[in-house]
């Protein structure tokens, strides 16, 4: 989806288009569009990837009991198995066949949805509320004269609101606002009672027809899928118990689906958690590192709910008309859409420093001024640099994969001919990094990768001019220069706000977010930073 269109009530009745804009408005977006792909296809990507590693998801199995040890020594030992989970195999139906399995685990992650069994078993409370906003969803192939059916659309009509999300092929998804008289809500569960509610897919489509007027919309074939839901906006009071049992995704935050944050936020939860858990399991980091999961992701979830409350209220509110001057104006909705653009596409996620004594601070702002345009705690900005060895252009994000390694992106400045002072600073940095007891030697081998970026044009530098520590492989030296045809690259130091006469070291976490920044003389600061959570081998 490259474009979004806005429709509002027309003075002549029905709706009219009041604007179009870019779907992704964040200026630092490497891919300034959204991709819609149904959840089954995304799950298949994960399942296929697991299968290549010899892993399968076991089905159909449900947990029936979860017990967590209270022994402090056992809980602090990352190699212990303090969690006991009882599983029931639903496909073991024959007489005399034991359908129960006991698993002793080091860690358990409950990614089991909004009605999470793990969360309820642990007694974790969800803070928040159920809104009065009721929506229906329909997936179908439409037959319509609506001109923006293949764009993301926000429709405010006097009949209610509607959102269009173009899907794969000719399919679209319609989010259709309903009134409380259309549905019956089970007061005990807070969910729509579908047995008592007389609204089905045909009724949803009839509501859409009224909202689309004067345009027409019909189904071309069968309706693929539909549902009705109330918007609940809640955040779990905690995301883990003793850093041994965790919850992630809808299990710890629920909100409206219209901003596309359900599965996206959930995958970011576990992406944040799993590199930390990997470090603990491998013996590379202290178990206290796992405390940063709740600290970072719960704050994000709270921000997400605050955004969702405003966005849902604007989307579900009555539109401004001559008769309803207090309604939502097109300008107010557009402003909110653009303001939250970076947040809703994930680029605006910002992890803050921790001041909790028992928690390692993996976001350190001490030298933030050295990278004035690259915010510590946010993901590394995209930009094209040229490889020094062969002048091939590369997008820096492609060179910083989530492979469990910390990346030291060293902006060494201009070390071309005559830059004696800067060359000496870089040589000193290499000596400090390469000491037998230095940063690169004091932790488990393979924790760090170095990527060096020079503010020197390709005609004036060989990659072999760098000290060996800063060129661990011929492919790891980049230049802030344009490619051979002048079509891409250049001005990278400006993009990150790095002074070429000073340089800087940007530390990129295994999940792609910037952990800290130091000057070239800041190796001691790096050692202090990593000593708070990495386990030393020297």
N, C-alpha and C positions, 0 to 999 in steps of 0.2 A: 504494500500500500504506500504509494508516493504522495497522494493528495487526500485531503479531507474537505468535505463540503458541509455547509451549514444551511439549514432550512428553518424558516420561522413563519408565523401566521402572515398571510397576505391580506392587505386591506380589502381585497376583492373576494375573500373567502378562501379556504384551503391554505396551502403553504406555498412559499416561494423561496428560491435560493437567495441568501443574503451574503454569501461569501465562500471563497475557497482559499485554502492555504496549504503549505507543506505539512504532511502528516508528522514528520519529525522536525522540530524546530531547534533542537540543541545544536549550537554551532560546532561542537567538537565531535559530532557523530561521524564515525568512519563510514557507516552504512546508513544514509539518511532516508530510510524507509523501514516499514515493518513487514514481516513475513507471517502469514497465517497458515498454520498447519495443525491438523486436528491431533488431539492428545494421543490417540492410538498410534499414529505415525511417529510421534516423538518418542513414545515408549518403545517402539520397535527399534529405533536407533540405539537406545540404551541396551535393550535386550540383545541385539546383534553384537554390540561391542563387548558385552559381558561374555557372550558365547565364544568369542574369539579368545577369551582368557580362560575358557573351560568352566564358566560359571553359569548357573541357571537359577531362575526364580522358582522356588518350590511352591506349588499350588496343588490342591486347595488345603491350606493349613491355617488354623486360627490359634492365637494365644489364649490360654484360659487362666493362667496365673503368672505373676511376676513378683519375685522377692529380691530385695536388695540388702546386702549385708550391712550391719551397723558397726562392724569392726573398723576403727579408724586406720589401723595399720594396713588392713586389707584394702581399704578404699584408696589409700595413698600410694599403694604399690601398683604401678601400671601393668605389671605382668600377672597380677592376680585375676581371679574370676569371681567377682563379688555378686554377680547378677544370676539368678536362677529363673529360667523361663520354662513354663510348662506349655507344650504345644499339643493340639489335637488334629490328627490327620482325618479330614472329612471323607476321604475316599477309601478308608480302611473299614469296609462294612461287613466283611465276612465274620462268621461266628468264631470266636476264639482268637481273633486277630487283635493285638494290642494297638489301639489307635493313639496312644499317648507317647510323647517324646519329651525328655528332659534335656534342656540345653543350659550349660554353664557358660556365661559370656563375660568377657572383659568390659564390653560396652554394648548398649542397646540403643538404637535410634528408632523412635516411633514416628514414622512418616505416614500415619494412617488416617489422615483426613480430619475434617471439621468435627466429627463425632468420635475423635480419637479414643480408642480403648486404652492405650498407654497413658494418655493424659489423665483420664478418669481413674485408672488404677492407681496412679501416683497421687491422686487428690489435688492436682493442679487446677486452680480456678481461672476461668476466663473473665477478664474485666471488659466491660463494654455494654452494648445494648442492641436490641433488635429495632430496626427502623420501621416506619410505616410504609416504606416503598416496596411495592409488589410488582414484579416483572415476569413476563413470559419470554421464552426463547424458542425460536423455530429455525431449523436448518432445512433449506429447500432450494430447488432450482426455480427461479422466478420467471414468469412471463410478464413483462412490465414495459411501460414507456417512460419510466423514471430515468432521467439522464445520468444520474450519479450512482447507479446501482453497482458499479465496479469500483467505487471509491468508498472509503470510510465516511460515514455520514452521521451527523447529529441533527435529528429532526425534532423541533419543538412545534407542536400543533395545538390547537384549541381542544383537540380530542385526547391529548396526552403526548408523551415523548416516545421516540423510536431511535434506535441506533442500527446502522447497517455495517456489517463487517463482511467484505468479500472473502469468500473461501476458495479452496482449490477447485479447478475446473470452472463450471458455470454456477456452482453453489454459492449461496450467501447465507449469513446468519442474521436474523432479525432479533433485536432486543426490543420488547414491546411493553410499554408501561400499562399497568392495569389499575383499576380502582378497587378499594377495599370491598365494595359490594359484589365484585366479580368472583371473589375467592373466599374459602372458609379456612381459618387458621386454627390449628389445634393448640389450645391455650397451654396445654401441658408441655408440649415440645417446642412451641414457637415456630413450627413448620407448617407449610401448606398441607391441608388435608385433601389429598387428591381424590379420595373416594367421595367426599361430600362436595367438593368443588365441581361445578358443572362446566368448567372451562377446559376445552381440549385444543388440539392444534387448529381445528377449523375455526373455533371461536377466536383464537389468537390472530389468525389471518384476517378475520373480519374486523378486528380492532385495528390492525395494520392498514387495511384498506381505507378506513375512515381517516387515519392519520396521514396517509399518502395523498389524499384528495388535493388537487384535481387530477393527480396522476393515478394510474391504475396498477394494481399488482395482483397476480394470480399465481398459483403453483403450476409448474409444468411437470407433471408426474407426481410421485408420492412424496410426502413430507418425510425427511430423513430422520429427524430427531426433534424432540421438544421437551420443555419442562417449564415449571412455574416455581418461583422462589421469592422469599423475602430477603432483603438486604440486612445482614447482621454484621456489625462492626465491633470486633472483640480482639483482645490480645491476652495471651496467657500471662499470669503473674510471674512465672519463671519458665525457662526453656530447658532446664536440666535439674536433676537431683544428684547431688554429690559428684557432678561431672562424670557420672557413670551411665545414667539413662537420660537420653535427650529426646526432645520432640522437635519436629521441623515441619515447615509448610503450613497447610491448613490446620494442622494439629495445634499450632500455636498462634495463628492469626487468621481471621476471616473478614471478608470485605466484599464489596461489589465486584463482579467479574468484568465490568465494562472497560476498565483501564488496562485489561490484559495482564494483571499483576498476580493472578493466582498461581499458575505453574511457574511463571518467571521468578516471582519472589521465593517460591519454594525451592527451586533449583539453586538460587543464590544462597539460601539458608544452608543447604547441605554442601555446597561448594565452599562456603566459609568454614563449615565444621570439619570437613573430611581431611583437608590438608593438615589441620591442627592435630586431629586424631592420628593421622598417619605418622606425624613426627613423634607423637607420644608412643605409639606402638613400636616404632623402630628404635626407640631409645635415644632419639635425637633431641627431644625437648622435654622439659619438666611438665608434669601433668597439670600444673597451674595454667598452662597455656590455654587449656580448654575452657577456662572461665571467660575468656574473651569472646567466645561464641555468643553467649547470652547477652553480654554487654553490647556487642556490636549489632547483632541481628534484632534484639528486642527494641533497641532505639530506632532502628530502621522500621520495624513493624509499627511502632507508635507513630512515626512520621507518615507511614503509609495510610494508617487509619485516619489521621488528621486530614490528609489529602483526599481520601475517599469520602469523608463526611462532606467536605466542601463540594467536591465534584458530583457526588450523588445528589446533593441538595439542588445544585444548579441544573442537573440533568432531569431530575424528577419534578422540579418546580414548574409552576405555570408560566408560560411565556408572557412577555410584556406585550400588551395590545392597547388599543384605545380604551377598552373597557377595564383593563387590568394594568394600571400604571405601576403597580408594585411588583409585577412579574419579572422574570429573568430576561434581561436584555441580551441581544446578540453580542454587544460589545463586552458585557460582563462575562459571558460564557467563553468568548474567544480569548479574553485576557487570562482566564483561569486555564484554559487549554494550553496556551503558550507558556504561562508561568510554570506549570507543572510538567512541561514537555520533557525536560531533562530527567526529572524524577521518574516519570512513567515509562520512559524507554530504558531506564537503568543506568544511564550515564551519570546522573546526578547523585548516586549513592555516595555518601560521605561518612567515613568512620572517624570518630572523635578519639582524642587521647583519653586514657584512663587515669584517674587519680586515686584508684582503690589500692591501698598498700599491698593486699594479698594477690593482686592481679598484675601480670607483666604488662608493661605499656608498649604495645606493638605499633602505636602511632605516636611519633615523636616530632614535635613542631619546632625544636630549638633553632634550626637553620632554615626555616621555611623561606626566608627572604632571598635565598640563593636561587630559588626556582619560582619566580614571582607569578608565573602563569600555570605552573603545575602544582596543584593543591595536594599537600600531604593528606592521606586518608582517602583520596579518590583514585580511580583507576588511571594507569599511565595513558597519557594522551596519544592518539594516533598521529603518525607523521612518517613521511618517506625519507629515508636516508640512502646514501650510495655506499656500497661496499668498497672498501679501499683496494682490495686485492684485484677486483675485476670490473669495477664501475657498475655493477648490477644494482638497480634500485630495489630497496626492500622496505616494506611497511614494518615499523619497529614492533608493533604488536605481534606480528608473525614470528619474530625472533625471541619473544618472551612467553613461550607456551606455559600452560599450567602443568608443569612436570615435577612438582614438589620441590623445586629448587628456588632459592632466593637469587634474584638477579641484582648484581651491582652494575648499574649503568653509569659509566664514568665519562662525564663530559670533561675532557682534558683541555679544552680551549684550543687556541691556535698554536701549534707546535711546528709551524713551517720554518723555512730558512730565516735565520736572524732572530728567532724568538727564544733567545737564550734563557731568559728568566723563567719562562713558562716550561721550557724543556727541563730545566733543573727541578722545578716543582713536581713535574710528572715523574722524574727519575726518583725523587725522594718518596713520592707516593708508592711507587713500585717496590722500593726497598722496604717501606713500612709494611706493605701487604705481604711481601714474600718472606719475612723473617721466620725463622724456624719455630718460634712461639707466637707468630702473628695471627691475624684474623683468619687467613685461609688455612691455617694448620691446626688451630685450637679446637675445632669442632669436627664432627664426623665428615669423612671425605665425601664429596659430592653434594654438599649442602649449597654451595655457591656456584654461580656462573657469572662470568664477567663479560660485559659488552662495552667496548670503548668507542666513543664518538668524538671525532676531531673537528674543530672549526677551521679546517684547512682544505683548500681546493685540491682536486685529484691530481692536477699537474705538478703539485709541489710536495707530495707525500707518498712514501712507500709504507705499506703496513708493517714492514720489517723495521721501520724507524722507531716503533714503540718498544719499550722494555718487554721482555717475554711474559712477565706476569700479566700485562695488559693486553696481550695477544695470545691467549692460550690455544687458539686455532686461527688459521688464516682467515676464516670467515667471520671472526668476532671483532673486526675493526671496521667502523663506519665513518663516513665523511658527511659533513653538513654541506652538501654541494648538489647541484642539479645533475640529472643523468646525462648521457652522451648527446642527447638531442634537445636538452633544455626544457623538457616537457613536465618533469616532476622532480620533487626534492628541493632542497635549499631552504634557508631561513628557519632551520630547526631550532637553533639556539633561541631565536626570538619566540617561537611557539611555546617553548618551555620556560622562557624568561630567565635564561642563563647568560651571564656576562662572559663572552669568550675570553676576556683577559683574566677571569677568575676561575671559571670551571665549577664543577660540582659533582657530587656522587649522589645519584638517586637510587634508593633501595626499593626494589619492587618485590612485594610479597609473592608467595607461590600462587595466590589467587588473582594476581594482576593489579593489586592496589598498592599505592606508594606508602611504605612504612615510615620512612624518614629520609632526610636529606642532610648531607654534611659537606663541608669544604674539602678540597683535595688534601688538606692537612688534618682532616678529621678522623683518621683511622682509630684513634683512641675513643672517640665518640661512638664509632661503629662497634668497637669491642664492648663498650659499656652497654650499648643498646642490645646486642645479641646475648650478652651474658645474663640478661634478666630472664631469658626463657630457654635458650639453647644449652644443652649439656656439654661441657668441655671434655675433650679427650686428652688435653695437655694441661 
